[in-house]
Amino acid sequence: MKPVMAAGQTPVGPLLQAFFIDYLYGQKRASVRTVESYRDTFRLLLQFLRQTTDKEPSMLHTLDMDAPAILSFLDHLERQRNNQAQSRNVRLAAVHSFFRMVAIRDPASVGVATRVLAIPVKRTDKRLVGYLTRKEMNALLNAHELSQWAGRRDHALLLTLYNTGARVSEITGLQRSQVQFGSKSFVQFKGKGRKERAVPLWSSTSRTLRAWFEELNSEARYRAATAFPNARGGALSRDGVAYILQQAVERGATTCPSLAKKRVTPHLIRHTSGMHLLQAGVDITVIALWLGHESTQTTHGYVEADLAMKEKALRKTASAGQKTKRFQADDELLRFLTSL
């Protein structure tokens, strides 16, 4: 007869292995990005618990990962590692996913799992979507030295990033076979959540990519399937794309100084694509399909950002020369509420 574990005394090691191999890969068929994010979370958590409990990770039990320990870990992320609330919530989501599996697989740890699952996500400020103006975007696109191989690659990459609104992971993993040329040229992406989408290409993007691919095919070391290889012929990394973009920002700032005041990232280019589509009159549902959003609620952020810009301009003009009236409370309790 199999011995019954005391409450919370189940070893963590076998449960974590089952979580990654059986649950994430086998049952959920989670994406590589999700698995990597969860892996990094538990690396940080196990290292934190080794410091606070003086136990090696392989000797930990589920009781060592009870709610107080997880809360201390989350606090450590924010205070010692200077993580923002969004990053804290990402780590907590991984821990929650693990303990949902634990609650089903290990009845002895249901109490621990219930307490951990009760830890709420932290509310975050919802900021307006940032984006580049058309002048700033044109300055970036014109910042490359087209007489050099790297300059032609960087121009083609940035133009494709802007045209498609692709995520950086989609652009680094882009294969030449995903780009179709013809009377209607387009790129076929398989993005977040394994959703496939086809994004049309502007004629300028189509011509640039066709010429770029022909150049790659003419050199043996670049005949691999990668659309935007590094100098050694392999795929660019996320850091590589960020570096290319920062180089473009530095050069573009000489003709468009406002670029130097903005934190330009690959994801900001994605937001720029969505905002420029909206400003061009494209329907919000089409923009959601274009960018591969799960729902139009995400895309609605561009509408909010655009309206805020219009309201800011309205305040500068409509109130000029007009006296504004303030609410005056006629009751002590109302005055108290007004003061809050």
N, C-alpha and C positions, 0 to 999 in steps of 0.2 A: 504494500500500500504506500502511495506517494505521501511523504510527510507534508503537513500543512505549514506554510510559512507564517510567522507572526506578522501582525499588521504592520505594513511599511518596511518589512525586513527582506523584501525581494531584491536580489542583486540587480543593479541598473544595467550592467554590461549586456546580458542576453536580451533584455528588453530593447535597448538601443539598437542592437544588431537586427532584431526582428523589425524594429521601426523603419530602419533604412532599407533593408533587403526585401522583407516581405510586404510591409505596409506601403512604403512610398513607391518602391520600384514595382513590386508585384501586384498590389491591389489598386493603388491610386494611379500608377503609371505617371508619376510626377516628372516634370521636366528637369533637365540637367541643372538649370538655373535654380530651381526650387531646392533640389537636393544639395547643391553647393551652399546655398544660403543657410539651410538647416544645419548642414555639417559645420559651418563656421560658428553658428550659434552655440552648438554643443561643445565645440572646442573651447570657446570662451567660458562657457558655464562650468565645464569639468576642471579647467585650470583655476577658476575662481574657487570652486569647492575644495580643490586640493590645498589651496592656501588657507581657507577658513576652517577646514575640518581636519587638516593634517592626514587625510586619507588619500591614497592613490586612487585614480578614477576607477580602476578595475575592482576596488574594494567598496565602492559606494553602494548604498541601498536606497530604495525609493524614499525612505523617511529622511534621508540626507538632502532630498530635493523637495522638501515640504514647502508650503507657501512662504514662511519667513525667510528661508534660504533663497528662494526665487526672487522675493522682493528685495533682498539685500543685493542680489546679483544685478537686478535692474537699476537699483540705486547706484551701484558701482559703475555701471555703464555710463550713466549720466554725469556722475561727479568725477570719477577718476579718468574715464576714457572720453569725456566731453561729448558723448553722443546726444543728438537731439531726440525729442520725444518720438519722432517718426521712426528713428532707428531702434529705439527702445521697444516700440510696438511691433516692429518686424521680428525682433528676438523673442518677444513674448508670444507671438503667433506660432513660432516654431515649437516653443515649450508647450503651448496649449495643444497643438496637434499631437505631440508625443503623448501627453497625458490623456487625451481622448482615446488613444489606442490602449494605454495602460489600464484605464477604467474597464475596458472590455476584456482584456487578456488576463489581468491579474486581480481577482476579487479582493485579495488581501490588501491591495493598495488603493482601493476605491476611495477611502477617506482622504488620503493624500491627494489623489487626482482631483477630487471634488474641490478641495481647498485651493489647489493651484488653478483650476479652471475658473474659480470665482474671482481671480485677480483681474481687474478691469484694464482695458487699454486706456492710455492717457489721452485726454483731449488735446488737440493741437490747433493752432491758429490756421485758419484757411486763408492763404495768401492768394492775391490775384495772379493769374498766369502771366509770366514775363515773356517778352518776345522782342525781336529786333524789328526796326523799321525797314522799309524797302531800301532806303538809302544805305543803311548799315549792312543789310544782307548783300547788296550789290558790291559794296566795298570789300566784303569778305570774298566774294566770288572772283573779284578782279585782283586779288592780292597774290596770286600765284605766278611764278616764273614759268611760263609755258615752253620756254626753250630747253628746260631740264626735265628729265624723266619723272623725278619726284613731284615737280610742279604740275605736270600733266595729270599724274595720278591723283594728287590732292585736289585739283580743280574738278576732276570727274567725280571723285568721292563726295566732295561738299555739294556739288550741283545735284547729285543723286539723293543725298541726304535731305536737301531742301525740297526737291521736287516730290519725293515720296513721303516725307515725314517719318522715315524709318527710325526704329529704335537702334541704338548703337550696336546691340547684339545682332540685330538683323543685318546691319550693313557690314559688320566684320565677318559674318558668316555667309555673305552673299556669294553665290556661285554664278558663273557666267551663263550657265544653262537656265537660270531663273529669269534671265532677261530675254524677252522675245521682241525681235525687230520686224517691222512690216508696215502696212498702212496704218495700223494701230499698235504702236509699240507699248509694252508694259513690263512691269516687274512682278513676279509671283513671289509673295512672301509667305512664310509659315511662322507666325509670330507668337505672342504671348497666349497661353492657353491652347496652343496647337491650332489656332484659327488661321486658315488660309485666306489670303486676299490678293487681288490683282490691282495694281496701281498704275494708271496710265502715265506715259512719259511725254513731256513736252518735246517738240521737234528738236530744240536745242540740246536737251539732255540725250535724246536718242542719237543725234549726230556725234556728240561728244563720246558717249559710251561705245558706239560702233568703232570710231577711230581708235579709242583706247584699247579695246579688245583686239583689234587688228595688230596694234603695236605689241601687245603681250604675246600674241600668237607667233610673231616674227622672231622671238627670242626663246631659245630652248628652256632656259631656267624658269621662265614665266608661263610655261604651257600648262600649268596645273589649272584646276577649275576655279580657283579663287578670283573674284572680280577685282579686288583691290589688295594685291600682295605687298608685303614689305620688301626691302631690298634683297633679302635672301630667298624670296619666292614663297614664303609662308604667309599665313593669314595675319593681318594686322590685329593687334590687341586693342582693348578698350583704351588703355593708356596711350597707345600709339595714335588713335583717332583724336583723343583729347589734346595730344601734343601738336598734331597737325593743325587743329583748330586754333590753338593758342598762337601758333606761328602766324596764321592768317590774320588773327586779331591784331597782333603787333604791327604787321605790315599795313593792314587796312586802316588802322587808327591814324596813320599819317595823312590820309585823305578824308577820313571820317572820325574826328576826335571823340565823338560820343561813344564809340566802341570801347575806348579805354576805361570808361566809367561802368561798364557792365561786365558781369561774370558770365562769359559765354561758354556754354557746354554743349555737347551733342544733343542733349535733351532740350535745350533752349531752341535749337534749330528746329526740332520737331514741333515745339509750341509755335514757332514762327510760321511754319508751314500751315498749321491749323488756323492761326489768326489771319494770315493773308488770304486763305481760302474763304474765310468768313467775310472779310472785308470786300472780297470780290463778288459777294452775293451768293456763294455756294450754300445750299441748304445744309442745316446742321446734321441731318441724318446721313447725308452723303459724306460729310467730313468725318463722322464717326466710322463709317465704312472705310474711308481712305486711310485713316490712322490706325484702324484695327481696335477701336475702343469697344469695351464690353457692352456699354450702353451710352445713350446720348447724354446721360447725366454727367459723365466725365467731360464730354465735348462742350457742355453748357458753360464750363469755366471760361471758354474763349468769349462767349457772349457777355458774361459778367465783366470781364476785363475790358472789353470794348465799350460797354455802357459806362463803366467807371470813367473812362477817358473822356467820353462825351459829357458826362455830368461835371467833370472838372472844368472843361471848357465853358460850360453853361454858367457855372458859378462865377467865372471871371467876367462875364459879359452882362448877365441878366440883373445882377444885384447892384451894378454901378449907379450911383446917384440915388439909390432908394434906401429909405430907412426901414430897418427890420424891427419887428415887434417880438418881444419875449413874453412868454407865459408868466403871469404873476399869480401866485397862489393866494387865495383869500381865506385860507384855513391853516391852522398850526400843523395839523397832521399832513396836509397836502404840501406845506412848505418843507416838512421833514423829508417826505418822499422825493420832492424835487431836488433836495440837496444831496441825495445818494448818488 
